């Protein structure tokens, strides 16, 4: 873990946005709608604070947890991995690290090392998204989406109740409209990202593998064959491979599986 990753402009910007959304949701939207001292106000403030806390905690896990390092002692099992000759094995060597790469491992030019089951390098967490922190990243996007939609709903409720009073106050009206545009845009952006990663998890793909599979799909169609991603073992198994087998712990970003699992993966029988 490295706390230094927090000291980057993108990460600090994310924390600043989270703080701004939290402040306006509680002290503007909820307060102007039902009042923070009312039962409804306290309940909504508690629920939103709960989601905001989970967002911040998930962000911390994403930033601090190493995405997955290739063990220094790793060497490919030629027979188990399906390589038929030494030349094929050579193709699984990283031309930057000059070391063997497990399946689904890629070299990150930003981190300057290979990352197990690398999805992408995320500027906003100043870290790679890989095997060890992908679940935390997904949970972060999930909670952030829920919180932003929740805040947007509270804003709409606030406007419906106080629309007339806002109309006569131009600075306040401008602020509320700006908040509305920002929250709707944020909700759409996060919601789209969430749907994208739900799709990837359901097919047991990483972002890199999705773009790599486009060519394989094109070649399969061209030759009149069907294509299925190599590691797609069925929706439920795909989901549990990321979120774990215990459904109660699916939304907990700290539950990690055995890190050695990042070396080998179950493959589809059709591949």
Secondary structure in CASP SS format (residue, H / E / C, confidence):
PFRMAT SS
TARGET T0000
AUTHOR 0000-0000-0000
METHOD secondary structure of the structure
MODEL  1
X C 1.00
X C 1.00
X H 1.00
X H 1.00
X H 1.00
X H 1.00
X C 1.00
X C 1.00
X H 1.00
X H 1.00
X H 1.00
X H 1.00
X H 1.00
X H 1.00
X H 1.00
X H 1.00
X H 1.00
X H 1.00
X H 1.00
X H 1.00
X H 1.00
X H 1.00
X H 1.00
X H 1.00
X H 1.00
X H 1.00
X H 1.00
X H 1.00
X H 1.00
X H 1.00
X H 1.00
X H 1.00
X H 1.00
X C 1.00
X C 1.00
X C 1.00
X C 1.00
X C 1.00
X H 1.00
X H 1.00
X H 1.00
X H 1.00
X H 1.00
X H 1.00
X H 1.00
X H 1.00
X H 1.00
X H 1.00
X H 1.00
X H 1.00
X H 1.00
X H 1.00
X H 1.00
X H 1.00
X H 1.00
X H 1.00
X H 1.00
X H 1.00
X H 1.00
X H 1.00
X H 1.00
X H 1.00
X H 1.00
X H 1.00
X C 1.00
X C 1.00
X C 1.00
X C 1.00
X C 1.00
X C 1.00
X C 1.00
X C 1.00
X C 1.00
X C 1.00
X C 1.00
X C 1.00
X C 1.00
X H 1.00
X H 1.00
X H 1.00
X H 1.00
X C 1.00
X C 1.00
X C 1.00
X C 1.00
X H 1.00
X H 1.00
X H 1.00
X H 1.00
X H 1.00
X C 1.00
X C 1.00
X E 1.00
X C 1.00
X C 1.00
X C 1.00
X C 1.00
X C 1.00
X C 1.00
X E 1.00
X C 1.00
X C 1.00
X C 1.00
X C 1.00
X C 1.00
X E 1.00
X E 1.00
X E 1.00
X C 1.00
X C 1.00
X C 1.00
X C 1.00
X E 1.00
X E 1.00
X E 1.00
X C 1.00
X C 1.00
X C 1.00
X C 1.00
X E 1.00
X E 1.00
X E 1.00
X C 1.00
X C 1.00
X C 1.00
X C 1.00
X E 1.00
X E 1.00
X E 1.00
X C 1.00
X C 1.00
X C 1.00
X C 1.00
X H 1.00
X H 1.00
X H 1.00
X H 1.00
X H 1.00
X H 1.00
X H 1.00
X H 1.00
X H 1.00
X H 1.00
X H 1.00
X H 1.00
X H 1.00
X H 1.00
X H 1.00
X H 1.00
X H 1.00
X H 1.00
X H 1.00
X H 1.00
X H 1.00
X H 1.00
X H 1.00
X H 1.00
X H 1.00
X H 1.00
X H 1.00
X H 1.00
X H 1.00
X H 1.00
X H 1.00
X H 1.00
X H 1.00
X H 1.00
X C 1.00
X C 1.00
X H 1.00
X H 1.00
X H 1.00
X H 1.00
X H 1.00
X H 1.00
X H 1.00
X H 1.00
X H 1.00
X H 1.00
X H 1.00
X H 1.00
X H 1.00
X H 1.00
X H 1.00
X H 1.00
X H 1.00
X H 1.00
X H 1.00
X H 1.00
X H 1.00
X H 1.00
X H 1.00
X H 1.00
X H 1.00
X H 1.00
X H 1.00
X H 1.00
X H 1.00
X H 1.00
X H 1.00
X H 1.00
X H 1.00
X C 1.00
X C 1.00
X C 1.00
X C 1.00
X H 1.00
X H 1.00
X H 1.00
X H 1.00
X H 1.00
X H 1.00
X H 1.00
X H 1.00
X H 1.00
X H 1.00
X H 1.00
X H 1.00
X H 1.00
X H 1.00
X H 1.00
X H 1.00
X C 1.00
X C 1.00
X C 1.00
X C 1.00
X C 1.00
X C 1.00
X C 1.00
X C 1.00
X C 1.00
X C 1.00
X C 1.00
X C 1.00
X H 1.00
X H 1.00
X H 1.00
X H 1.00
X H 1.00
X H 1.00
X H 1.00
X H 1.00
X H 1.00
X C 1.00
X C 1.00
X C 1.00
X H 1.00
X H 1.00
X H 1.00
X C 1.00
X C 1.00
X C 1.00
X C 1.00
X C 1.00
X C 1.00
X C 1.00
X C 1.00
X C 1.00
X H 1.00
X H 1.00
X H 1.00
X H 1.00
X C 1.00
X C 1.00
X C 1.00
X C 1.00
X C 1.00
X C 1.00
X C 1.00
X C 1.00
X C 1.00
END
